[in-house]
Amino acid sequence: MTLAALLRRFAAAYLVLLVVLAVVLQLAGASSSMGGNMAALIGAMTWVCVDFTKKNGRYFTREEKRRAVLGMLAIDMALQAVVAVAVSLFLSVPAPALVPMLLALLFVGVLHALAIWFYVASPASSTRRPKPGATRTTAERRPVQGVPMEGSRRDGHRSRHGSGSCFSCASRR
């Protein structure tokens, strides 16, 4: 999966989650909240990051993290700005009241930037995870004392030496 595909999926998922959340909250008689926006943001980030990891068999590289965080933040702020402008036009808010709205948008942007960075690019998210279903490497399959390996003698001794040239193997004949 490319980074462009990840950002397209993020935009679609985030927009759908925001709309569904707004409808559900409206039907429940509650008002939209910062918690709801964060839930939509985290849900969209989780889905696209897990999908990226599954499709590529790895997590983001350092450069991909930077681009993913900036792309997600740009998409987030664009959607927040569109919603803020639409609400202000719908409610016929006078021009002087736009300044507090812009300050609130800046505040939301800072909080969402921290959430996106923490979730996508923090050092805790960069631990290397093996691809699901991947087999272990030969180095990870070292023989354990007393446990036979495939294609070896009953005790696995010959597989560690490759031949019977050691003193222990010669004494057992």
C-alpha positions in Angstrom: 0.0 0.0 0.0 1.3 3.4 -0.9 1.3 6.4 1.3 -1.1 8.2 -1.0 -3.6 5.3 -0.7 -3.2 5.4 3.1 -4.1 9.1 3.1 -7.1 8.6 0.8 -8.4 5.9 3.0 -7.8 8.0 6.1 -9.7 10.9 4.6 -12.6 8.7 3.6 -12.7 6.9 7.0 -12.4 10.1 9.0 -15.2 11.8 7.0 -17.5 8.9 7.3 -16.8 8.5 11.1 -17.4 12.2 11.7 -20.7 12.2 9.8 -21.9 8.9 11.5 -20.9 10.2 14.9 -22.7 13.6 14.3 -25.9 11.8 13.3 -25.8 9.3 16.2 -25.2 12.2 18.7 -28.0 14.2 17.2 -30.4 11.3 17.4 -29.3 10.7 21.0 -30.0 14.4 21.8 -26.4 15.1 22.7 -24.1 17.7 21.2 -20.9 17.0 19.3 -17.9 17.0 21.5 -14.1 17.0 21.4 -14.2 13.4 22.6 -16.3 12.4 19.6 -13.9 14.0 17.2 -11.0 12.3 18.9 -12.8 9.0 18.7 -13.3 9.4 15.0 -9.7 10.5 14.5 -8.3 7.5 16.5 -10.6 5.1 14.8 -9.6 6.3 11.3 -5.9 6.2 12.2 -6.1 2.8 13.7 -7.8 1.3 10.6 -5.4 2.8 8.1 -2.2 2.1 10.1 -3.2 -1.5 10.7 -4.2 -1.9 7.1 -0.8 -0.4 6.0 1.0 -2.8 8.2 -0.9 -5.9 7.0 -0.5 -5.1 3.3 3.2 -4.1 3.5 4.3 -6.5 6.2 6.0 -3.7 8.1 5.3 -0.4 9.8 6.3 3.0 8.5 9.8 4.0 7.7 11.1 7.3 9.3 10.3 9.3 6.1 6.8 7.6 5.7 6.0 8.5 9.4 6.8 12.1 8.8 4.7 12.2 5.6 1.9 10.3 7.1 1.7 12.5 10.2 1.7 15.7 8.1 -0.8 14.3 5.6 -3.2 13.1 8.3 -2.9 16.5 10.0 -3.6 18.4 6.8 -6.6 16.2 6.1 -7.9 16.6 9.7 -7.5 20.4 9.7 -9.1 20.7 6.2 -12.2 18.8 7.4 -12.3 20.7 10.7 -12.1 24.0 8.8 -14.9 23.0 6.3 -17.1 22.0 9.2 -16.4 25.2 11.1 -17.1 27.4 8.0 -20.3 25.4 7.2 -21.6 25.8 10.7 -20.8 29.5 10.8 -22.5 30.1 7.4 -25.5 28.0 8.5 -25.9 29.9 11.8 -25.2 33.3 10.1 -22.4 34.1 12.5 -21.2 37.7 12.2 -17.6 38.3 11.1 -16.3 39.4 14.6 -17.3 36.0 16.0 -15.0 34.3 13.5 -11.9 35.1 15.5 -12.9 32.9 18.5 -13.8 30.1 16.0 -10.3 30.3 14.4 -8.8 30.2 17.9 -10.9 27.1 18.7 -9.8 25.6 15.3 -6.1 26.2 16.2 -6.7 24.6 19.7 -8.3 21.5 18.1 -5.4 21.4 15.5 -2.8 21.3 18.3 -4.6 18.6 20.2 -5.2 16.5 17.1 -1.5 17.0 16.0 -0.4 15.6 19.3 -2.7 12.7 19.0 -1.7 11.9 15.4 2.0 12.1 16.3 1.6 10.0 19.4 -0.3 7.3 17.6 1.6 7.2 14.3 5.1 8.4 14.9 5.9 8.0 18.6 8.9 5.8 19.4 6.5 3.2 21.0 4.7 2.8 17.7 8.0 2.1 15.8 8.8 -1.3 17.2 9.4 -3.8 14.5 6.6 -6.3 14.3 6.9 -9.5 12.1 4.6 -9.9 9.3 1.5 -11.9 10.4 2.0 -15.5 9.5 5.7 -15.1 8.8 7.9 -18.0 9.7 10.9 -17.5 11.9 14.4 -17.2 10.5 17.0 -20.0 10.7 18.8 -18.0 13.5 15.6 -18.0 15.5 15.2 -21.7 15.1 18.3 -22.7 16.9 18.1 -26.2 18.4 17.2 -26.5 22.0 19.2 -29.0 24.1 17.4 -32.3 24.1 14.8 -31.3 21.5 15.1 -33.1 18.2 15.1 -31.1 15.0 13.7 -32.2 11.6 15.8 -34.5 9.6 18.3 -35.2 12.4 19.1 -38.1 14.7 16.8 -38.7 17.6 18.6 -36.2 19.8 19.3 -33.6 17.1 23.1 -33.7 17.8 24.2 -34.4 14.3 22.3 -31.4 12.9 24.4 -29.1 15.0 27.7 -30.4 13.7 26.8 -31.4 10.2 28.8 -34.7 10.5 29.8 -37.2 13.0 33.4 -35.9 13.3 33.1 -34.7 16.9 34.3 -36.7 19.9 30.8 -37.1 21.2 29.4 -38.4 17.9 32.3 -40.8 17.5 31.9 -42.2 21.0 28.2 -43.0 20.4 28.8 -45.3 17.4 
